[in-house]
Amino acid sequence: MVGLLRRKHFYYLLKTGFASKIHQQTFAVSTVKKSRINLLRLEEELSEIHLRLSRVSIENLPYQKFIEKYDRPHTFFYIDPPYYGCEDYYGKTIFHRDDFMKLRDVLSSIQGKFIMSINNVAEIRRLYSGFTIEDVETAYHVSQKRKVVELLIRNY
Ligand SMILES: C[S@@+](CC[C@H](N)C(=O)[O-])C[C@H]1O[C@@H](n2cnc3c(N)ncnc32)[C@H](O)[C@@H]1O
């Protein structure tokens, strides 16, 4: 029972949460669209998630330790840090503004490849100017008309 409740809670977070944000989590409802949660498909979707993750290892480590542990010439890291300006969205103490500089320094000496997605901010462009920076247009949700520019930063 507890296991099922935990899995249900996890499922709700996956469907309604915003990128693992832990403070002020939002629960999106719409007056014009159907809910993203379909209780009739709950078991089926949990089963799909279960199958998808069955051979995946999940680590809970600070980025420095994680990168050091897995860095090899054949490693590919996808780096998705908090947005510049939203550093404390995932907890008050785990990521600070100066981590953008520390992360850059860690990434500067890895053997593997990385690609990082981040918001388009002058300070990020300045800090990561030693890498390839590509502007990409995106929308945060499908109904968004006005596109925003995000950055893809990579070392290859
Ligand atoms: C923008 S979210 C990434 C969302 C993820 N790509 C997804 O699709 O759910 C930023 C993530 O960085 C994690 N994070 C924050 N500080 C960190 C740190 N010092 N080391 C490792 N991860 C950290 C947060 O917990 C959060 O999951």
The ligand as a Tripos MOL2 file, in Angstrom:
@<TRIPOS>MOLECULE
LIG
   27    29     1     0     0
SMALL
NO_CHARGES

@<TRIPOS>ATOM
      1 C1         16.4190   22.0870  -14.7470 C.3       1 LIG1
      2 S1         16.3600   20.7660  -13.5850 S.3       1 LIG1
      3 C2         16.6950   19.3620  -14.5500 C.3       1 LIG1
      4 C3         15.4670   18.6870  -14.9570 C.3       1 LIG1
      5 C4         15.6410   17.3610  -15.6630 C.3       1 LIG1
      6 N1         16.4600   17.4770  -16.8490 N.3       1 LIG1
      7 C5         14.2660   16.8380  -15.9940 C.2       1 LIG1
      8 O1         13.9360   16.7640  -17.1660 O.co2     1 LIG1
      9 O2         13.5250   16.5350  -15.0680 O.co2     1 LIG1
     10 C6         17.8700   21.0100  -12.6890 C.3       1 LIG1
     11 C7         18.2850   19.7990  -11.8410 C.3       1 LIG1
     12 O3         19.5670   20.0350  -11.2750 O.3       1 LIG1
     13 C8         19.5940   19.4220  -10.0030 C.3       1 LIG1
     14 N2         20.6780   20.0400   -9.2150 N.ar      1 LIG1
     15 C9         20.6660   21.2230   -8.5640 C.ar      1 LIG1
     16 N3         21.8420   21.4420   -7.9640 N.ar      1 LIG1
     17 C10        22.6260   20.3680   -8.2260 C.ar      1 LIG1
     18 C11        23.9620   20.0050   -7.8720 C.ar      1 LIG1
     19 N4         24.7220   20.7950   -7.1170 N.pl3     1 LIG1
     20 N5         24.4400   18.8320   -8.3280 N.ar      1 LIG1
     21 C12        23.6670   18.0170   -9.0830 C.ar      1 LIG1
     22 N6         22.4060   18.2960   -9.4740 N.ar      1 LIG1
     23 C13        21.8890   19.4660   -9.0330 C.ar      1 LIG1
     24 C14        18.2030   19.7000   -9.4430 C.3       1 LIG1
     25 O4         17.8820   18.8050   -8.4050 O.3       1 LIG1
     26 C15        17.3330   19.4890  -10.6870 C.3       1 LIG1
     27 O5         16.9160   18.1560  -10.7780 O.3       1 LIG1
@<TRIPOS>BOND
     1     1     2 1
     2     2     3 1
     3     2    10 1
     4     3     4 1
     5     4     5 1
     6     5     6 1
     7     5     7 1
     8     7     8 2
     9     7     9 1
    10    10    11 1
    11    11    12 1
    12    11    26 1
    13    12    13 1
    14    13    14 1
    15    13    24 1
    16    14    15 ar
    17    14    23 ar
    18    15    16 ar
    19    16    17 ar
    20    17    18 ar
    21    17    23 ar
    22    18    19 1
    23    18    20 ar
    24    20    21 ar
    25    21    22 ar
    26    22    23 ar
    27    24    25 1
    28    24    26 1
    29    26    27 1
@<TRIPOS>SUBSTRUCTURE
     1 LIG1         1 GROUP 0 **** ****
